[in-house]
Amino acid sequence: MQLRKARNSDVGQIRSLINDMAARTDEDHKHGHMLPRSLVELYEHIRDYTVLVDDDNNVLGCCALQSSWDGLAELKALAVDDSLQGQGWGRKLVEAALSEADNLGIDCVFTLTNKHQFFEKLQFEIIDMRKLPQRVWSECTNCAKFMVACDEVAMTYLGAQPRQTYIPAIGVNASAAAQAALGLAPSQRGVMNGPMNSNGFRPPFAPHRNDE
Ligand SMILES: CC(C)(COP(=O)(O)OP(=O)(O)OC[C@H]1O[C@@H](n2cnc3c(N)ncnc32)[C@H](O)[C@@H]1OP(=O)(O)O)[C@@H](O)C(=O)NCCC(=O)NCCS
């Protein structure tokens, strides 16, 4: 058994592993509870995946780390085949993702999960979901449980807090007329009070002033 980065040719097996688990009922709380993944998503994001394979290259576990925002990455699609659960492979897959995050310069790794006892063992801590930027909710909004029956919590490694960002009321280069239509004073326009940092190098949105 070994961990390695996934290859394009692993997609079929990763899909089966994840979607077989996703198809299970909520009663099987240990094994079920995963979002299904489509083939196109897996092919597009295959570089995010680490897989657990046996000597014949059968995929028996997987985990993805997806860079999603300024300093932020999501740990997702974690699964270990039933036959190998309880042997430490889930932990190793998470550790591999954390190591990748470190190499990428990510300082906040989050996951959305209902397995919080598992992740607590790996030094993840529950945080207020609302601290996550809106950018990360696209998958949730497609879920039938979103807002009405969700049983997940947001957790981050070591309890790191995501950097806060704010969306400007209007594009910084929008016309003066459009800005005036929103009642924005000239002092609220442009680089000084806008989201872009003047050196063009730092991330595009400045922190909320209250959170600095
Ligand atoms: C969750 C899952 C990945 C754990 O994998 P695993 O290989 O069995 O986990 P490990 O053997 O590495 O366990 C690491 C530790 O977590 C504990 N643990 C494992 N599953 C747990 C669970 N469901 N709840 C609480 N603790 C759990 C283990 O006892 C172990 O503790 P220890 O270090 O004190 O001995 C696996 O059960 C799985 O694939 N489940 C179905 C898919 C899923 O739910 N994925 C998560 C989606 S958010």
The ligand as a Gaussian input file, in Angstrom:
#p B3LYP/6-31G(d) Opt

LIG

0 1
 C      -13.625000       9.038000       7.746000
 C      -12.639000       8.045000       7.161000
 C      -11.894000       8.703000       6.013000
 C      -11.632000       7.655000       8.249000
 O      -10.625000       6.863000       7.658000
 P       -9.834000       5.764000       8.501000
 O       -8.711000       5.260000       7.650000
 O      -10.766000       4.769000       9.036000
 O       -9.273000       6.654000       9.696000
 P       -7.952000       6.371000      10.558000
 O       -7.791000       4.892000      10.735000
 O       -6.808000       7.094000       9.955000
 O       -8.363000       7.043000      11.935000
 C       -7.635000       8.081000      12.550000
 C       -8.236000       8.316000      13.902000
 O       -9.596000       8.750000      13.777000
 C      -10.492000       7.858000      14.424000
 N      -11.688000       7.745000      13.582000
 C      -11.815000       7.146000      12.381000
 N      -13.066000       7.284000      11.908000
 C      -13.745000       7.992000      12.836000
 C      -15.083000       8.451000      12.912000
 N      -15.986000       8.224000      11.957000
 N      -15.428000       9.158000      14.025000
 C      -14.542000       9.407000      14.998000
 N      -13.244000       8.988000      14.969000
 C      -12.866000       8.282000      13.893000
 C       -9.724000       6.556000      14.537000
 O      -10.190000       5.794000      15.610000
 C       -8.309000       7.055000      14.735000
 O       -8.133000       7.450000      16.085000
 P       -6.758000       7.158000      16.875000
 O       -5.666000       7.881000      16.104000
 O       -6.981000       7.712000      18.217000
 O       -6.553000       5.685000      16.826000
 C      -13.335000       6.757000       6.686000
 O      -14.143000       6.250000       7.726000
 C      -14.222000       6.963000       5.465000
 O      -13.743000       6.857000       4.337000
 N      -15.502000       7.225000       5.686000
 C      -16.486000       7.383000       4.574000
 C      -16.271000       8.633000       3.803000
 C      -16.337000       9.847000       4.694000
 O      -17.173000       9.941000       5.563000
 N      -15.416000      10.787000       4.431000
 C      -15.362000      12.013000       5.172000
 C      -16.236000      12.977000       4.516000
 S      -16.193000      14.514000       5.385000

